[in-house]
Amino acid sequence: MKHSLKTGFSFGLTSAIITTLGLMIGLYSGTGSKLVVIGGIITIAIADAFSDALGIHIAEESKNKNTTREIWEATISTFLFKFIFALTFIVPVLLFPLTAAIIVSVA
């Protein structure tokens, strides 16, 4: 796997899991609403993916050792992996009652 794609995958995966679970648990505790939790997941999938992709882009540019193509590959792969992994947390919310969905997601 190319270094730029590995960067996007590894950062996107870990960040998506941590931030999405944190948001889900907070929204569940605060509202208990399935619709609010789904809205939060979609929001974080988009907004946090853009934020993390920009952070990776700037970090890769500042290293001054990657080509422009590698920088953009890392940026785009970070966005896509973060977005896709965050959205996977919608599946348990749609399939199970909210309390069970939270437990399944944490597990």
C-alpha positions in Angstrom: 0.0 0.0 0.0 1.3 3.5 -0.9 2.4 5.6 2.0 -0.1 8.3 1.2 -3.0 5.9 1.2 -1.7 4.2 4.4 -1.6 7.6 6.0 -5.2 8.3 5.1 -6.4 4.9 6.1 -4.7 4.7 9.4 -5.6 8.2 10.5 -9.1 8.0 9.1 -9.9 4.7 10.7 -8.7 5.6 14.2 -10.1 9.1 14.2 -13.5 8.0 12.8 -13.9 5.4 15.5 -13.0 7.6 18.4 -14.9 10.8 17.4 -18.0 9.0 16.1 -18.3 6.8 19.2 -17.8 9.9 21.5 -20.4 11.8 19.6 -22.9 8.9 19.6 -22.6 8.3 23.3 -23.0 12.0 24.1 -26.0 12.4 21.9 -27.6 9.2 23.2 -27.0 10.3 26.8 -28.3 13.8 26.2 -31.3 13.1 24.0 -32.0 9.3 23.7 -33.2 10.1 20.2 -32.3 7.7 17.3 -32.9 10.5 14.8 -30.5 12.9 16.6 -27.8 10.2 16.8 -28.1 9.5 13.1 -28.0 13.2 12.3 -24.9 13.5 14.5 -23.2 10.6 12.7 -23.8 12.1 9.3 -22.6 15.5 10.5 -19.4 14.2 12.0 -18.8 12.0 8.9 -18.8 15.1 6.7 -17.4 17.9 8.9 -14.8 15.9 10.8 -13.7 14.2 7.6 -13.1 17.6 6.0 -11.3 18.9 9.1 -9.0 15.9 9.4 -8.3 15.8 5.6 -7.2 19.5 5.8 -5.0 18.7 8.9 -3.3 15.8 7.0 -2.9 18.0 4.0 -1.1 20.8 5.9 1.0 18.3 7.9 2.1 16.5 4.7 2.9 19.8 3.0 4.9 21.0 5.9 7.2 17.9 5.7 8.6 19.2 2.4 9.4 15.7 1.3 6.3 14.5 -0.6 5.2 15.2 -4.1 2.0 17.2 -4.7 0.3 14.0 -5.9 1.2 12.2 -2.7 0.0 15.1 -0.6 -3.4 15.1 -2.4 -3.6 11.3 -2.2 -3.2 11.4 1.6 -5.7 14.3 1.8 -8.4 12.6 -0.3 -7.8 9.1 1.3 -8.1 10.6 4.7 -11.4 12.2 3.8 -12.8 9.1 2.2 -11.7 6.6 4.9 -12.9 8.9 7.7 -16.2 9.5 5.9 -16.9 5.8 5.1 -15.8 4.5 8.6 -17.9 7.1 10.4 -21.0 6.3 8.3 -20.7 2.5 9.1 -21.9 3.4 12.7 -25.3 4.2 11.2 -25.9 0.5 10.4 -26.4 -0.6 14.1 -28.5 2.4 14.8 -30.8 1.5 12.0 -30.9 -2.2 12.8 -31.3 -2.2 16.6 -33.0 -0.2 19.3 -30.8 2.7 20.3 -29.4 1.3 23.5 -28.4 -1.9 21.8 -27.0 0.0 18.9 -24.7 2.0 21.2 -23.5 -1.2 22.9 -22.9 -2.9 19.5 -21.0 0.1 18.3 -18.8 0.3 21.3 -18.1 -3.4 21.1 
